[in-house]
Amino acid sequence: MRYSPRIRKYLLAFLIIGWGLIFINQPKKPARLYHDNRVLMGTFWEVVSADKKAGAIVFSEVSRIEQLLSKYIESSEISRLNLLGRLKVSPDTFYIIKKSKEFWQVTGGSFDITVGPLVDLWGFKNRQYTVPAEKKINSALKLIGSDKIILRERDLLVELKLPGMKIDLGGIAKGYALDQAVKKLKENKINSCLINAGGQIYALGERSGQPWKIGIKRGRGSDLSERLEIRNQSVSTSGDYEQFFSRDGKRYSHILDPKTGYPACSGVISVTVVAPSGINADALSTSAFILGKRGADELTKKFPETRFYIQENRTRKKS
């Protein structure tokens, strides 16, 4: 797997919790914390815990999930499914695809893991960026739609209805990996840990009797827009400054709207979601970025235990 200079940069910045998120040190002197780092799932992971076994436990579980779900690993179940169009999969892979279809329904189609052909078309998979012709986008859109994924639960069979369909779990896989890692920590009697997964974190328990303190960076800037205190929650940020390219002065984000085939243009710079689970925080931050502020308000009604922090693009011209 290839890693960009952006990822390597994070290996030197241990205070950065992820794109848009910063870990704030508590003034009270805490118990000794162990910091373990690794690059997994195409991004920088950091584990912070008073238990030195936490890092090995987290990285082992995340690596297992990566081997199943990464489209960059040829032997993964997702890569084989995309190649063959039909595959009996593991319970983990079946579960995350099933959950993805549920998010597709609840977001009105804004969250859609079948965007793989669009991701490839725009060059975000191999970083050979291009603005596709409208004709090519329209052709790719015919392959989009999670209703075209057939699930047979009795034998964990997944089938893609149309030739050329591709699943991309980039908007949900990290969240699932976080949840599974936290599950393993609990099984090993570890009840305090902060896991950083690039653009997303999970705060298990507390730090020296106090909530973990997280700062949300202002989109495209370095100052803080919010300070959060969290425990047993996940925080995920989706923004147009994470991965993007520019052509003729226009910014094209990697977050694609599955309905239009173009990068999302909802009038927001970033969305940060605080949720009880990693999978919810991950999927909903992507969805809310595509839907915009009004759509995020509707999601709040459907997920009352979830908080949304929206940073709007104030310089965007009104149509």
C-alpha positions in Angstrom: 0.0 0.0 0.0 1.3 3.5 -0.8 1.1 6.3 1.6 1.1 10.0 0.7 3.4 12.7 2.2 0.3 14.0 4.0 0.2 10.7 6.0 3.9 10.6 6.7 3.7 14.1 8.0 1.4 13.0 10.8 4.0 10.6 12.1 5.8 13.7 13.5 2.8 15.4 14.9 1.8 13.3 17.9 -0.5 15.9 19.3 -2.7 15.9 16.2 -5.6 13.6 16.8 -6.8 13.8 13.2 -7.8 16.1 10.4 -9.7 18.8 12.2 -9.2 17.3 15.7 -6.6 18.1 18.4 -5.9 16.4 21.7 -5.8 19.0 24.6 -3.6 18.2 27.6 -5.4 18.4 30.9 -3.7 20.6 33.5 -3.9 18.0 36.2 -0.9 15.7 36.1 -2.2 12.4 34.8 -1.0 8.8 35.2 1.8 7.8 32.9 0.5 7.3 29.4 1.9 5.1 26.7 1.8 6.3 23.1 2.0 3.7 20.3 1.9 4.7 16.6 1.3 2.8 13.3 0.1 3.4 9.8 -3.0 1.3 9.1 -5.9 1.6 6.6 -4.0 4.2 4.7 -3.7 6.6 7.6 -1.8 7.3 10.9 -3.1 5.6 14.0 -2.1 6.5 17.6 -3.1 4.7 20.8 -2.8 6.6 24.1 -3.4 4.6 27.3 -2.1 4.0 30.8 -2.0 0.3 29.9 1.0 -0.5 27.8 -0.8 -3.5 26.2 -3.5 -1.3 24.6 -1.5 -0.5 21.5 -0.8 -4.1 20.5 -4.4 -5.0 21.0 -5.8 -2.2 18.9 -3.3 -2.6 16.1 -3.8 -6.3 15.8 -7.6 -5.9 15.5 -7.4 -3.0 13.1 -5.0 -4.9 10.9 -7.4 -7.8 10.8 -10.2 -5.5 9.7 -8.0 -3.9 7.1 -7.2 -7.3 5.5 -11.0 -7.8 5.0 -12.2 -4.4 4.0 -9.4 -2.5 2.2 -9.9 -2.0 -1.6 -6.1 -1.5 -1.8 -5.3 -5.1 -0.7 -5.9 -7.4 -3.6 -6.7 -10.4 -1.4 -9.2 -8.5 0.7 -12.9 -9.6 0.6 -13.9 -6.2 -0.7 -11.3 -6.4 -3.6 -12.4 -9.9 -4.5 -16.1 -8.9 -4.3 -15.5 -5.9 -6.6 -13.6 -8.2 -9.0 -16.0 -11.1 -9.0 -19.3 -9.4 -8.3 -20.5 -12.2 -6.0 -18.8 -13.6 -2.9 -19.5 -15.4 0.4 -17.9 -13.2 3.0 -17.0 -13.1 6.7 -19.5 -12.0 9.3 -17.5 -8.7 9.7 -17.7 -7.8 6.0 -21.4 -8.9 5.7 -22.2 -6.8 8.8 -20.6 -3.6 7.6 -22.2 -3.8 4.1 -25.6 -4.4 5.8 -25.1 -1.4 8.1 -24.0 0.7 5.1 -27.3 -0.1 3.3 -29.1 1.0 6.5 -27.3 4.3 6.4 -28.1 4.6 2.7 -31.8 4.3 3.5 -31.8 6.7 6.5 -29.8 9.4 4.7 -32.0 9.2 1.6 -29.1 7.8 -0.5 -26.5 10.4 0.5 -24.3 7.8 2.1 -23.6 5.2 -0.5 -20.7 2.6 -0.6 -21.3 1.9 -4.3 -19.4 5.2 -5.2 -16.3 3.1 -6.1 -16.6 3.8 -9.9 -16.9 7.5 -9.2 -13.9 7.5 -6.9 -11.8 5.8 -9.6 -13.2 8.1 -12.3 -12.1 11.3 -10.4 -8.7 9.8 -9.7 -8.9 9.8 -5.9 -7.9 6.1 -5.6 -4.5 6.5 -7.3 -4.2 10.3 -6.9 -4.2 10.8 -10.7 -6.8 13.6 -10.3 -8.9 14.6 -13.2 -12.3 16.4 -13.8 -14.2 13.8 -15.8 -16.4 14.6 -18.8 -20.1 14.8 -18.0 -20.8 11.8 -20.2 -18.4 9.6 -18.2 -20.0 10.8 -14.9 -23.5 9.9 -16.2 -22.2 6.4 -17.2 -20.7 5.9 -13.8 -24.0 7.0 -12.1 -25.8 4.1 -13.6 -23.7 1.8 -11.4 -24.4 3.7 -8.2 -27.0 2.8 -5.6 -26.9 0.5 -2.6 -30.3 -0.9 -3.6 -28.2 -2.8 -6.2 -26.4 -4.7 -3.5 -28.1 -8.1 -2.8 -27.5 -9.6 0.6 -28.3 -13.3 1.5 -27.9 -13.6 5.2 -28.3 -17.3 5.6 -24.9 -18.0 4.0 -23.4 -14.5 4.1 -23.5 -14.0 0.3 -23.1 -10.6 -1.2 -23.9 -9.9 -4.8 -23.5 -6.7 -6.9 -26.3 -6.6 -9.5 -24.5 -4.8 -12.3 -21.1 -5.6 -13.9 -18.7 -2.8 -13.1 -20.1 -2.0 -9.7 -17.5 -1.4 -6.9 -17.9 -1.0 -3.2 -15.8 1.6 -1.4 -15.9 1.5 2.4 -13.8 4.6 2.9 -16.6 6.4 4.7 -17.3 3.8 7.3 -14.5 1.3 7.6 -12.4 3.2 10.1 -15.4 3.7 12.4 -16.1 0.0 12.3 -12.4 -0.8 13.0 -12.5 1.6 16.0 -15.5 -0.1 17.4 -14.0 -3.6 17.1 -10.7 -2.4 18.7 -12.6 -0.9 21.6 -14.5 -4.2 22.0 -11.1 -6.1 22.2 -9.8 -3.6 24.8 -12.9 -4.2 27.0 -12.4 -7.9 26.7 -8.9 -7.4 28.0 -10.2 -5.3 31.0 -8.8 -2.1 29.6 -11.2 0.8 30.3 -9.2 3.9 29.5 -7.8 4.6 26.1 -7.8 7.2 23.3 -7.5 5.9 19.8 -6.6 8.3 16.9 -7.5 7.0 13.4 -6.4 10.0 11.2 -9.7 11.9 11.0 -11.5 10.1 13.7 -11.0 9.1 17.4 -12.6 7.0 20.0 -12.3 8.0 23.7 -12.8 4.9 25.9 -13.5 5.7 29.5 -11.7 8.7 31.2 -8.3 10.0 31.6 -7.3 10.1 35.2 -10.9 10.5 36.3 -11.6 13.3 33.8 -13.2 13.2 30.3 -10.8 13.2 27.4 -10.6 16.8 26.0 -10.7 17.3 22.3 -10.4 20.5 20.2 -12.1 20.9 16.8 -9.9 22.9 14.4 -11.6 25.6 12.4 -11.8 24.4 8.8 -8.8 25.3 6.6 -7.3 27.1 9.6 -5.3 26.3 12.8 -7.3 27.9 15.6 -10.0 26.0 17.5 -13.7 26.4 16.9 -14.9 24.0 19.7 -13.6 22.3 22.8 -15.2 19.0 23.7 -15.1 16.7 26.7 -16.0 13.1 25.8 -16.0 9.7 27.3 -17.1 6.4 25.6 -17.8 8.3 22.4 -16.3 8.6 18.9 -15.6 11.9 17.1 -15.3 12.1 13.3 -14.6 15.1 11.1 -15.3 15.2 7.3 -14.0 18.3 5.5 -13.1 19.6 2.1 -9.5 20.2 3.3 -8.8 16.6 4.0 -8.2 15.3 0.4 -8.8 17.5 -2.6 -7.3 18.9 -5.8 -7.6 22.2 -7.6 -8.2 22.9 -11.3 -8.5 26.4 -12.7 -8.9 27.9 -9.2 -11.7 25.5 -8.2 -11.4 23.0 -5.3 -12.6 19.5 -5.8 -13.1 17.5 -2.6 -12.8 13.7 -2.3 -16.3 13.4 -0.7 -18.5 12.7 -3.7 -22.2 13.1 -3.9 -23.6 9.8 -5.1 -26.6 11.5 -6.6 -24.8 14.0 -8.8 -21.5 12.3 -9.4 -19.6 15.4 -8.4 -17.8 16.4 -5.2 -20.3 17.5 -2.6 -21.3 21.1 -2.7 -23.5 21.7 0.3 -22.1 25.0 1.5 -20.1 23.5 4.4 -16.3 23.3 5.0 -16.4 20.6 7.6 -18.7 18.5 9.7 -17.7 17.0 13.1 -19.9 14.3 14.6 -19.9 13.0 18.2 -21.6 9.7 18.5 -21.8 6.7 20.8 -20.1 4.4 18.2 -17.3 4.8 15.7 -19.4 3.4 12.8 -22.1 6.0 13.4 -19.7 8.9 13.7 -17.9 7.9 10.6 -20.9 7.4 8.3 -22.9 10.4 9.6 -20.0 12.9 9.3 -19.7 11.9 5.6 -23.5 12.0 5.1 -23.9 15.4 6.8 -21.1 16.9 4.7 -23.0 15.9 1.6 -26.4 17.0 2.9 -25.3 20.3 4.4 -26.6 22.0 7.5 -30.3 21.5 6.8 -29.7 17.8 6.2 -27.6 17.5 9.4 -30.5 19.0 11.3 -32.7 16.2 10.0 -30.2 13.6 11.0 -30.1 15.0 14.5 -33.8 14.0 14.8 -33.0 10.5 13.7 -29.9 10.1 15.9 -30.7 12.0 19.1 -27.6 10.8 20.9 -25.4 12.3 18.2 -24.1 15.9 18.1 -23.2 17.7 14.9 -20.8 20.7 14.6 -21.1 22.4 11.2 -18.6 24.9 9.8 -20.2 26.6 6.9 -18.4 28.3 4.0 -19.2 31.9 4.6 -17.4 33.0 1.4 -19.6 30.8 -0.8 -21.6 32.9 -3.3 -25.4 32.5 -3.0 -27.1 31.3 -6.2 
